Amino acid sequence: MPIMDFDKEPERLYYSIGEIAEMFKVNTSLIRFWENEFEILQPKKNKKGNRLFTPEDLNNLKIIFHLVKERGYTLEGAKKKLAGNKNDIEIQMQLKDTLTRMKGFLTELKESL
């Protein structure tokens, strides 16, 4: 299962679809598909028609990725979960990230002893 590669909060105003796909280690076609499936994804488009994702879009993609790829939700199940309380999902994701970092730290500590 691919794991997202995020070490810090987004710094830029806009990200291209290629950059987003690389962050999530997925194809750009999956990002375009999710854009059509999930109403919360509304990237801006420039005059050429290229998608420009904001930090808010990136956060929404993190949530969708977490639900669909990591938790195994169907698209319909993820849509229903998002229609509920998005804040609960964000809290769960932060908790998971904190526990993962803590596990890595403890593993390093154990190996150094």
Long-range contacts (C-beta under 8 A, 24 or more apart in sequence): 1-69, 1-70, 2-26, 2-69, 4-62, 4-65, 6-62, 9-55, 10-55, 10-58, 10-59, 12-55, 13-54, 13-55, 14-44, 14-52, 14-53, 14-54, 15-52, 15-53, 15-54, 15-57, 15-58, 16-50, 16-51, 16-52, 16-53, 17-43, 17-50, 17-51, 17-53, 20-53, 20-58, 20-61, 23-58, 24-61, 24-65, 26-65, 26-69, 31-61, 34-61, 34-64, 34-68, 37-75, 37-79, 38-64, 38-78, 38-79, 38-82, 40-64, 40-82, 40-86, 59-90, 62-93, 63-89, 63-90, 63-93, 66-93, 66-96
